[in-house]
Amino acid sequence: MKKAYIIHGYTATPESHWFPWLAEELKKYDYDTEVVALPDSSEPELKKWRGKIESISPVLDSGTIFIGHSLGVITILDYLTKINNEDKLHGLFLVAGFKNRTAALPELDQFVDDAYFNKKNIMAEHIISVAAKKDDRVDSSLSKELSEELNGKFIEVNHEGHFLGKEGYDTFELLRDEIIKTII
């Protein structure tokens, strides 16, 4: 069975931004897709967020993809580092991802400091990072640094923002197309 997990970020819900649209798009390719509802997204705690992912018992094999946005990215990487999984995932798609503190979001410093990932534990056939050239929350250099550390493909979009619904990102064709390229 093919399974996709979309992990939202800070202050978001499963109904935010492009998440529901992407879930519907992936169903067209026979992906059972879940947009995971993380607790207290306005006051996130890593232990609770990781615990939520653990509680849904995600399938972790070559038919699985994870898609993360912003703080959801570091949550996925922390989760994958801490589990003992020997199977390679099909893909990791990291949107506005980062692993270090970001000046624009000092309220997330503790979350970021608590998170840990070891690139040796991040096993995926495809790792693709997407960043906005002028992201006011996560500088694209942070996403690029993370992508390079993971030996992933880095795509910088000529966009001013953080890929939010209020910026016109109720859909995200570029991300969908990058995912589709890996599954066809």
C-alpha positions as protocol buffer text, in pm:
chain_id: "A"
residue {
  index: 1
  type: MET
  ca { x: 0 y: 0 z: 0 }
}
residue {
  index: 2
  type: LYS
  ca { x: 122 y: 347 z: -86 }
}
residue {
  index: 3
  type: LYS
  ca { x: 96 y: 595 z: 200 }
}
residue {
  index: 4
  type: ALA
  ca { x: 166 y: 967 z: 228 }
}
residue {
  index: 5
  type: TYR
  ca { x: 187 y: 1168 z: 549 }
}
residue {
  index: 6
  type: ILE
  ca { x: 165 y: 1545 z: 543 }
}
residue {
  index: 7
  type: ILE
  ca { x: 305 y: 1709 z: 856 }
}
residue {
  index: 8
  type: HIS
  ca { x: 203 y: 2072 z: 906 }
}
residue {
  index: 9
  type: GLY
  ca { x: 401 y: 2341 z: 1083 }
}
residue {
  index: 10
  type: TYR
  ca { x: 369 y: 2612 z: 1343 }
}
residue {
  index: 11
  type: THR
  ca { x: 16 y: 2756 z: 1391 }
}
residue {
  index: 12
  type: ALA
  ca { x: -123 y: 2537 z: 1112 }
}
residue {
  index: 13
  type: THR
  ca { x: -389 y: 2265 z: 1101 }
}
residue {
  index: 14
  type: PRO
  ca { x: -464 y: 1987 z: 852 }
}
residue {
  index: 15
  type: GLU
  ca { x: -707 y: 2225 z: 681 }
}
residue {
  index: 16
  type: SER
  ca { x: -446 y: 2498 z: 631 }
}
residue {
  index: 17
  type: HIS
  ca { x: -274 y: 2615 z: 316 }
}
residue {
  index: 18
  type: TRP
  ca { x: -217 y: 2355 z: 41 }
}
residue {
  index: 19
  type: PHE
  ca { x: -238 y: 2047 z: 263 }
}
residue {
  index: 20
  type: PRO
  ca { x: -596 y: 1930 z: 184 }
}
residue {
  index: 21
  type: TRP
  ca { x: -547 y: 1998 z: -186 }
}
residue {
  index: 22
  type: LEU
  ca { x: -225 y: 1795 z: -199 }
}
residue {
  index: 23
  type: ALA
  ca { x: -388 y: 1509 z: -9 }
}
residue {
  index: 24
  type: GLU
  ca { x: -662 y: 1494 z: -274 }
}
residue {
  index: 25
  type: GLU
  ca { x: -409 y: 1516 z: -558 }
}
residue {
  index: 26
  type: LEU
  ca { x: -208 y: 1221 z: -422 }
}
residue {
  index: 27
  type: LYS
  ca { x: -520 y: 1009 z: -397 }
}
residue {
  index: 28
  type: LYS
  ca { x: -535 y: 1024 z: -778 }
}
residue {
  index: 29
  type: TYR
  ca { x: -211 y: 823 z: -771 }
}
residue {
  index: 30
  type: ASP
  ca { x: -346 y: 565 z: -526 }
}
residue {
  index: 31
  type: TYR
  ca { x: -184 y: 716 z: -219 }
}
residue {
  index: 32
  type: ASP
  ca { x: -369 y: 678 z: 107 }
}
residue {
  index: 33
  type: THR
  ca { x: -289 y: 1026 z: 239 }
}
residue {
  index: 34
  type: GLU
  ca { x: -315 y: 1156 z: 593 }
}
residue {
  index: 35
  type: VAL
  ca { x: -264 y: 1515 z: 699 }
}
residue {
  index: 36
  type: VAL
  ca { x: -158 y: 1460 z: 1058 }
}
residue {
  index: 37
  type: ALA
  ca { x: -317 y: 1693 z: 1315 }
}
residue {
  index: 38
  type: LEU
  ca { x: -40 y: 1792 z: 1554 }
}
residue {
  index: 39
  type: PRO
  ca { x: -142 y: 1917 z: 1900 }
}
residue {
  index: 40
  type: ASP
  ca { x: -125 y: 2278 z: 2014 }
}
residue {
  index: 41
  type: SER
  ca { x: 26 y: 2410 z: 1692 }
}
residue {
  index: 42
  type: SER
  ca { x: 36 y: 2764 z: 1832 }
}
residue {
  index: 43
  type: GLU
  ca { x: 249 y: 2643 z: 2124 }
}
residue {
  index: 44
  type: PRO
  ca { x: 428 y: 2340 z: 1981 }
}
residue {
  index: 45
  type: GLU
  ca { x: 626 y: 2095 z: 2193 }
}
residue {
  index: 46
  type: LEU
  ca { x: 852 y: 1848 z: 2017 }
}
residue {
  index: 47
  type: LYS
  ca { x: 771 y: 1559 z: 2251 }
}
residue {
  index: 48
  type: LYS
  ca { x: 396 y: 1598 z: 2185 }
}
residue {
  index: 49
  type: TRP
  ca { x: 441 y: 1638 z: 1811 }
}
residue {
  index: 50
  type: ARG
  ca { x: 670 y: 1335 z: 1783 }
}
residue {
  index: 51
  type: GLY
  ca { x: 429 y: 1143 z: 2006 }
}
residue {
  index: 52
  type: LYS
  ca { x: 141 y: 1221 z: 1771 }
}
residue {
  index: 53
  type: ILE
  ca { x: 333 y: 1082 z: 1474 }
}
residue {
  index: 54
  type: GLU
  ca { x: 425 y: 773 z: 1678 }
}
residue {
  index: 55
  type: SER
  ca { x: 60 y: 725 z: 1778 }
}
residue {
  index: 56
  type: ILE
  ca { x: -60 y: 696 z: 1418 }
}
residue {
  index: 57
  type: SER
  ca { x: 196 y: 417 z: 1361 }
}
residue {
  index: 58
  type: PRO
  ca { x: 305 y: 532 z: 1018 }
}
residue {
  index: 59
  type: VAL
  ca { x: 394 y: 280 z: 752 }
}
residue {
  index: 60
  type: LEU
  ca { x: 767 y: 314 z: 687 }
}
residue {
  index: 61
  type: ASP
  ca { x: 867 y: 141 z: 367 }
}
residue {
  index: 62
  type: SER
  ca { x: 938 y: 198 z: -2 }
}
residue {
  index: 63
  type: GLY
  ca { x: 573 y: 290 z: -63 }
}
residue {
  index: 64
  type: THR
  ca { x: 580 y: 575 z: 188 }
}
residue {
  index: 65
  type: ILE
  ca { x: 638 y: 946 z: 147 }
}
residue {
  index: 66
  type: PHE
  ca { x: 651 y: 1220 z: 408 }
}
residue {
  index: 67
  type: ILE
  ca { x: 578 y: 1582 z: 321 }
}
residue {
  index: 68
  type: GLY
  ca { x: 663 y: 1843 z: 581 }
}
residue {
  index: 69
  type: HIS
  ca { x: 615 y: 2216 z: 599 }
}
residue {
  index: 70
  type: SER
  ca { x: 841 y: 2438 z: 808 }
}
residue {
  index: 71
  type: LEU
  ca { x: 841 y: 2313 z: 1170 }
}
residue {
  index: 72
  type: GLY
  ca { x: 687 y: 1990 z: 1042 }
}
residue {
  index: 73
  type: VAL
  ca { x: 1014 y: 1920 z: 860 }
}
residue {
  index: 74
  type: ILE
  ca { x: 1229 y: 1917 z: 1172 }
}
residue {
  index: 75
  type: THR
  ca { x: 961 y: 1709 z: 1344 }
}
residue {
  index: 76
  type: ILE
  ca { x: 976 y: 1444 z: 1070 }
}
residue {
  index: 77
  type: LEU
  ca { x: 1356 y: 1433 z: 1082 }
}
residue {
  index: 78
  type: ASP
  ca { x: 1357 y: 1401 z: 1461 }
}
residue {
  index: 79
  type: TYR
  ca { x: 1097 y: 1122 z: 1443 }
}
residue {
  index: 80
  type: LEU
  ca { x: 1285 y: 930 z: 1172 }
}
residue {
  index: 81
  type: THR
  ca { x: 1611 y: 961 z: 1368 }
}
residue {
  index: 82
  type: LYS
  ca { x: 1463 y: 820 z: 1686 }
}
residue {
  index: 83
  type: ILE
  ca { x: 1286 y: 516 z: 1543 }
}
residue {
  index: 84
  type: ASN
  ca { x: 1463 y: 198 z: 1448 }
}
residue {
  index: 85
  type: ASN
  ca { x: 1364 y: 157 z: 1085 }
}
residue {
  index: 86
  type: GLU
  ca { x: 1576 y: -29 z: 835 }
}
residue {
  index: 87
  type: ASP
  ca { x: 1348 y: 20 z: 534 }
}
residue {
  index: 88
  type: LYS
  ca { x: 1410 y: 304 z: 296 }
}
residue {
  index: 89
  type: LEU
  ca { x: 1119 y: 542 z: 244 }
}
residue {
  index: 90
  type: HIS
  ca { x: 1020 y: 637 z: -107 }
}
residue {
  index: 91
  type: GLY
  ca { x: 1053 y: 1008 z: -44 }
}
residue {
  index: 92
  type: LEU
  ca { x: 1090 y: 1306 z: 183 }
}
residue {
  index: 93
  type: PHE
  ca { x: 955 y: 1636 z: 56 }
}
residue {
  index: 94
  type: LEU
  ca { x: 1065 y: 1924 z: 274 }
}
residue {
  index: 95
  type: VAL
  ca { x: 899 y: 2264 z: 226 }
}
residue {
  index: 96
  type: ALA
  ca { x: 1064 y: 2564 z: 396 }
}
residue {
  index: 97
  type: GLY
  ca { x: 1259 y: 2322 z: 611 }
}
residue {
  index: 98
  type: PHE
  ca { x: 1525 y: 2407 z: 863 }
}
residue {
  index: 99
  type: LYS
  ca { x: 1721 y: 2242 z: 1144 }
}
residue {
  index: 100
  type: ASN
  ca { x: 1867 y: 2544 z: 1322 }
}
residue {
  index: 101
  type: ARG
  ca { x: 1714 y: 2843 z: 1493 }
}
residue {
  index: 102
  type: THR
  ca { x: 1562 y: 3103 z: 1265 }
}
residue {
  index: 103
  type: ALA
  ca { x: 1581 y: 3470 z: 1360 }
}
residue {
  index: 104
  type: ALA
  ca { x: 1223 y: 3538 z: 1254 }
}
residue {
  index: 105
  type: LEU
  ca { x: 1077 y: 3277 z: 1492 }
}
residue {
  index: 106
  type: PRO
  ca { x: 1259 y: 3300 z: 1827 }
}
residue {
  index: 107
  type: GLU
  ca { x: 954 y: 3151 z: 2000 }
}
residue {
  index: 108
  type: LEU
  ca { x: 1050 y: 2818 z: 1838 }
}
residue {
  index: 109
  type: ASP
  ca { x: 1406 y: 2814 z: 1973 }
}
residue {
  index: 110
  type: GLN
  ca { x: 1331 y: 2556 z: 2245 }
}
residue {
  index: 111
  type: PHE
  ca { x: 1155 y: 2325 z: 1996 }
}
residue {
  index: 112
  type: VAL
  ca { x: 1450 y: 2351 z: 1758 }
}
residue {
  index: 113
  type: ASP
  ca { x: 1702 y: 2301 z: 2039 }
}
residue {
  index: 114
  type: ASP
  ca { x: 1517 y: 1987 z: 2155 }
}
residue {
  index: 115
  type: ALA
  ca { x: 1502 y: 1838 z: 1804 }
}
residue {
  index: 116
  type: TYR
  ca { x: 1778 y: 1616 z: 1679 }
}
residue {
  index: 117
  type: PHE
  ca { x: 1841 y: 1431 z: 1362 }
}
residue {
  index: 118
  type: ASN
  ca { x: 2116 y: 1208 z: 1237 }
}
residue {
  index: 119
  type: LYS
  ca { x: 2141 y: 1200 z: 859 }
}
residue {
  index: 120
  type: LYS
  ca { x: 2252 y: 835 z: 877 }
}
residue {
  index: 121
  type: ASN
  ca { x: 1904 y: 748 z: 1004 }
}
residue {
  index: 122
  type: ILE
  ca { x: 1725 y: 941 z: 729 }
}
residue {
  index: 123
  type: MET
  ca { x: 1683 y: 680 z: 459 }
}
residue {
  index: 124
  type: ALA
  ca { x: 1480 y: 780 z: 156 }
}
residue {
  index: 125
  type: GLU
  ca { x: 1511 y: 715 z: -214 }
}
residue {
  index: 126
  type: HIS
  ca { x: 1419 y: 1078 z: -291 }
}
residue {
  index: 127
  type: ILE
  ca { x: 1480 y: 1386 z: -78 }
}
residue {
  index: 128
  type: ILE
  ca { x: 1357 y: 1712 z: -225 }
}
residue {
  index: 129
  type: SER
  ca { x: 1361 y: 2050 z: -50 }
}
residue {
  index: 130
  type: VAL
  ca { x: 1161 y: 2348 z: -169 }
}
residue {
  index: 131
  type: ALA
  ca { x: 1227 y: 2701 z: -41 }
}
residue {
  index: 132
  type: ALA
  ca { x: 1106 y: 3048 z: -126 }
}
residue {
  index: 133
  type: LYS
  ca { x: 1367 y: 3295 z: -242 }
}
residue {
  index: 134
  type: LYS
  ca { x: 1228 y: 3559 z: -4 }
}
residue {
  index: 135
  type: ASP
  ca { x: 1079 y: 3367 z: 288 }
}
residue {
  index: 136
  type: ASP
  ca { x: 1017 y: 3604 z: 578 }
}
residue {
  index: 137
  type: ARG
  ca { x: 1017 y: 3319 z: 833 }
}
residue {
  index: 138
  type: VAL
  ca { x: 1271 y: 3064 z: 715 }
}
residue {
  index: 139
  type: ASP
  ca { x: 1555 y: 3202 z: 508 }
}
residue {
  index: 140
  type: SER
  ca { x: 1611 y: 2988 z: 200 }
}
residue {
  index: 141
  type: SER
  ca { x: 1975 y: 2944 z: 300 }
}
residue {
  index: 142
  type: LEU
  ca { x: 1857 y: 2736 z: 597 }
}
residue {
  index: 143
  type: SER
  ca { x: 1656 y: 2509 z: 367 }
}
residue {
  index: 144
  type: LYS
  ca { x: 1948 y: 2481 z: 128 }
}
residue {
  index: 145
  type: GLU
  ca { x: 2187 y: 2391 z: 411 }
}
residue {
  index: 146
  type: LEU
  ca { x: 1951 y: 2117 z: 530 }
}
residue {
  index: 147
  type: SER
  ca { x: 1906 y: 1986 z: 176 }
}
residue {
  index: 148
  type: GLU
  ca { x: 2282 y: 1969 z: 123 }
}
residue {
  index: 149
  type: GLU
  ca { x: 2332 y: 1787 z: 452 }
}
residue {
  index: 150
  type: LEU
  ca { x: 2076 y: 1528 z: 345 }
}
residue {
  index: 151
  type: ASN
  ca { x: 2220 y: 1505 z: -9 }
}
residue {
  index: 152
  type: GLY
  ca { x: 1884 y: 1610 z: -146 }
}
residue {
  index: 153
  type: LYS
  ca { x: 1764 y: 1807 z: -443 }
}
residue {
  index: 154
  type: PHE
  ca { x: 1711 y: 2177 z: -365 }
}
residue {
  index: 155
  type: ILE
  ca { x: 1456 y: 2392 z: -546 }
}
residue {
  index: 156
  type: GLU
  ca { x: 1436 y: 2765 z: -481 }
}
residue {
  index: 157
  type: VAL
  ca { x: 1106 y: 2923 z: -589 }
}
residue {
  index: 158
  type: ASN
  ca { x: 1082 y: 3287 z: -685 }
}
residue {
  index: 159
  type: HIS
  ca { x: 825 y: 3359 z: -414 }
}
residue {
  index: 160
  type: GLU
  ca { x: 806 y: 3615 z: -138 }
}
residue {
  index: 161
  type: GLY
  ca { x: 660 y: 3432 z: 161 }
}
residue {
  index: 162
  type: HIS
  ca { x: 630 y: 3100 z: 342 }
}
residue {
  index: 163
  type: PHE
  ca { x: 400 y: 2901 z: 109 }
}
residue {
  index: 164
  type: LEU
  ca { x: 88 y: 2992 z: 308 }
}
residue {
  index: 165
  type: GLY
  ca { x: -274 y: 3000 z: 196 }
}
residue {
  index: 166
  type: LYS
  ca { x: -295 y: 3375 z: 255 }
}
residue {
  index: 167
  type: GLU
  ca { x: -11 y: 3412 z: 1 }
}
residue {
  index: 168
  type: GLY
  ca { x: -206 y: 3222 z: -262 }
}
residue {
  index: 169
  type: TYR
  ca { x: -79 y: 2876 z: -171 }
}
residue {
  index: 170
  type: ASP
  ca { x: -409 y: 2689 z: -146 }
}
residue {
  index: 171
  type: THR
  ca { x: -255 y: 2467 z: -413 }
}
residue {
  index: 172
  type: PHE
  ca { x: 110 y: 2386 z: -474 }
}
residue {
  index: 173
  type: GLU
  ca { x: 154 y: 2253 z: -825 }
}
residue {
  index: 174
  type: LEU
  ca { x: 535 y: 2258 z: -820 }
}
residue {
  index: 175
  type: LEU
  ca { x: 546 y: 2038 z: -510 }
}
residue {
  index: 176
  type: ARG
  ca { x: 282 y: 1802 z: -652 }
}
residue {
  index: 177
  type: ASP
  ca { x: 475 y: 1775 z: -978 }
}
residue {
  index: 178
  type: GLU
  ca { x: 802 y: 1698 z: -797 }
}
residue {
  index: 179
  type: ILE
  ca { x: 631 y: 1423 z: -601 }
}
residue {
  index: 180
  type: ILE
  ca { x: 465 y: 1283 z: -913 }
}
residue {
  index: 181
  type: LYS
  ca { x: 799 y: 1271 z: -1096 }
}
residue {
  index: 182
  type: THR
  ca { x: 929 y: 1034 z: -829 }
}
residue {
  index: 183
  type: ILE
  ca { x: 630 y: 799 z: -829 }
}
residue {
  index: 184
  type: ILE
  ca { x: 573 y: 755 z: -1203 }
}
